[in-house]
Amino acid sequence: MKIQTTVITPLGTFESNVVEADLTRTQIAEVRCLYEECHKATSLSIQQGNNTYYFPAEVIRKSVIIFDVSE
């Protein structure tokens, strides 16, 4: 399965690297649940190429976060 995170902020759109993972449907559901709760987190980070982007809580709460899983 391929997993990618997109964070749409007032400052722009940031897409993570596409990660290939061998996850069960249960594990995907657990990760999806974490993403649904991430607006309550103190920070979020994604890897894009060689760069890591950190988003503080103030930015996360004003952002749209997309968790994309494809087979």
C-alpha positions, 0 to 999 in steps of 0.5 A, a space after each residue: 500500500 502507498 501512503 501519503 499525507 497532504 497538509 493544506 495550510 494558509 501558507 501553502 500546500 505540503 505533500 509528504 513523500 509517498 511511503 510504501 508499507 505492508 499494513 493490514 486494514 486494522 493498522 490502516 484504520 488505527 493510523 487513520 484514527 490518529 490522523 482524525 485526532 491530529 488537530 488536537 496534537 501539539 505538532 505534526 511533521 511530514 517528510 518531503 524529499 530531504 526536508 522535514 516540515 514541522 507544523 505547530 498546533 496553531 497551524 494544524 488547527 487552521 489546516 486541512 490534513 489529507 491521509 491518502 492510502 492506495 493499493 
